């Protein structure tokens, strides 16, 4: 079960492929996408990242930032970002604390799952898309949620 629309976004501060860290506090006042995925370099995760890459300019035109989160370490994220020409930052949640806080784990087995959150400028969950095997559907769901 994922977080629900209207829930407060859990606090986080994670290392970023852009250097330094990204935190909920520094994103205050701006909408952003925080999408969780199981693992860099796997086929569905790669397709998902590339779909966000391909729609990035549209999202930026709507003043929405994108951040991908997995339990991979920063070095793996940097290689993944470079190899696939990703134009947004990946955040490393090596200890899984943020993944747990955002309920981005499969029940019982505890492995990371695929879930995308649109977080509003008020830092509340504005939209949720939770589909394990879909890759393109996550960015489509975000774009649909952003339509007036």
C-alpha positions as CSV (number, residue, x, y, z in Angstrom):
1,X,0.0,0.0,0.0
2,X,1.4,3.4,-1.0
3,X,0.9,6.8,0.6
4,X,-2.4,8.4,-0.3
5,X,-3.3,11.6,-2.0
6,X,-3.5,14.4,0.6
7,X,-0.9,12.8,2.9
8,X,2.1,14.9,4.0
9,X,5.2,13.9,2.1
10,X,7.7,12.3,4.5
11,X,10.8,14.2,5.1
12,X,14.0,13.1,3.3
13,X,17.5,14.1,2.5
14,X,19.4,12.0,0.0
15,X,22.7,12.1,-2.0
16,X,22.1,13.2,-5.5
17,X,23.9,12.5,-8.8
18,X,24.0,16.3,-9.2
19,X,26.4,16.5,-6.3
20,X,25.4,17.2,-2.7
21,X,22.0,16.3,-1.4
22,X,18.3,16.9,-2.2
23,X,15.9,17.3,0.6
24,X,12.1,17.8,1.0
25,X,12.8,21.1,2.8
26,X,14.8,22.6,-0.1
27,X,12.0,21.7,-2.6
28,X,9.3,23.5,-0.5
29,X,7.1,25.7,-2.6
30,X,7.7,23.7,-5.8
31,X,5.9,20.7,-7.2
32,X,8.1,17.7,-8.1
33,X,7.9,14.0,-9.0
34,X,9.6,11.5,-6.7
35,X,9.5,8.1,-8.4
36,X,10.8,5.0,-6.7
37,X,12.1,2.0,-8.7
38,X,13.7,-1.3,-7.8
39,X,17.1,-1.3,-9.5
40,X,19.4,0.6,-12.0
41,X,20.1,-1.2,-15.3
42,X,17.1,-3.6,-15.2
43,X,14.9,-3.6,-18.3
44,X,11.7,-2.1,-16.9
45,X,13.5,0.4,-14.6
46,X,15.5,1.5,-17.6
47,X,12.4,2.0,-19.7
48,X,10.8,3.9,-16.9
49,X,13.8,6.2,-16.5
50,X,13.9,6.8,-20.2
51,X,10.2,7.7,-20.4
52,X,10.8,10.4,-17.7
53,X,13.9,11.5,-19.7
54,X,11.8,11.8,-22.9
55,X,9.1,13.8,-21.2
56,X,11.4,15.9,-19.1
57,X,11.2,19.1,-21.1
58,X,7.4,18.9,-20.9
59,X,7.5,18.5,-17.1
60,X,10.0,21.3,-16.8
61,X,7.7,23.5,-18.9
62,X,5.1,22.8,-16.2
63,X,7.7,23.8,-13.5
64,X,7.9,20.2,-12.2
65,X,11.2,18.7,-11.2
66,X,11.9,14.9,-11.4
67,X,13.9,12.7,-9.0
68,X,14.3,9.0,-9.3
69,X,15.0,7.0,-6.1
70,X,16.3,3.5,-5.6
71,X,18.5,1.7,-3.1
72,X,21.4,1.6,-5.5
73,X,24.5,3.5,-4.4
74,X,25.5,6.8,-5.9
75,X,28.3,5.4,-8.1
76,X,25.8,3.0,-9.8
77,X,23.3,5.9,-10.2
78,X,26.0,8.0,-11.9
79,X,26.8,5.2,-14.4
80,X,23.1,4.6,-15.0
81,X,22.4,8.3,-15.6
82,X,25.3,8.7,-17.9
83,X,24.7,5.5,-19.9
84,X,21.0,6.5,-20.6
85,X,21.4,10.3,-20.9
86,X,19.1,11.0,-18.0
87,X,18.4,14.7,-17.7
88,X,17.2,14.6,-14.1
89,X,18.8,13.6,-10.8
90,X,18.8,10.2,-9.2
91,X,18.8,9.9,-5.4
92,X,20.6,7.2,-3.5
93,X,18.6,5.6,-0.7
94,X,21.2,2.9,0.2
95,X,19.8,2.2,3.7
96,X,16.2,2.1,2.5
97,X,14.8,4.5,5.1
98,X,13.2,6.9,2.5
99,X,11.9,3.9,0.5
100,X,10.2,2.6,3.7
101,X,8.8,6.1,4.6
102,X,7.2,6.4,1.2
103,X,5.8,2.8,1.4
104,X,7.8,1.9,-1.7
105,X,8.4,-1.7,-0.7
106,X,6.5,-4.8,-1.6
107,X,4.7,-6.2,1.5
108,X,6.1,-9.3,3.2
109,X,9.2,-9.5,1.0
110,X,10.4,-6.0,1.6
111,X,12.0,-5.4,-1.7
112,X,11.6,-2.0,-3.4
113,X,8.7,-1.5,-5.7
114,X,7.8,0.9,-8.5
115,X,5.7,3.8,-7.3
116,X,5.5,7.4,-8.5
117,X,4.4,10.4,-6.4
118,X,3.6,13.8,-7.6
119,X,4.2,16.1,-4.6
120,X,2.6,19.5,-4.6
121,X,4.1,22.8,-3.7
122,X,2.4,22.4,-0.3
123,X,4.5,19.2,0.2
124,X,1.4,17.0,0.2
125,X,0.9,14.0,-2.1
126,X,-1.0,15.3,-5.1
127,X,-1.1,12.0,-7.1
128,X,0.1,8.4,-6.8
129,X,0.8,5.8,-9.5
130,X,1.6,2.3,-8.2
131,X,2.2,-0.2,-11.0
132,X,5.0,-2.7,-10.7
133,X,5.4,-3.8,-14.3
134,X,4.4,-0.6,-16.1
135,X,7.2,1.7,-17.2
136,X,5.6,4.3,-19.5
137,X,2.4,4.5,-17.4
138,X,4.2,6.3,-14.6
139,X,5.0,9.4,-16.6
140,X,1.6,9.3,-18.3
141,X,-0.1,9.3,-14.9
142,X,1.9,12.3,-13.8
143,X,1.1,14.2,-16.9
144,X,-2.6,13.3,-16.5
145,X,-2.5,14.5,-12.9
146,X,-1.0,17.9,-14.0
147,X,-3.8,18.6,-16.5
148,X,-6.1,21.4,-15.3
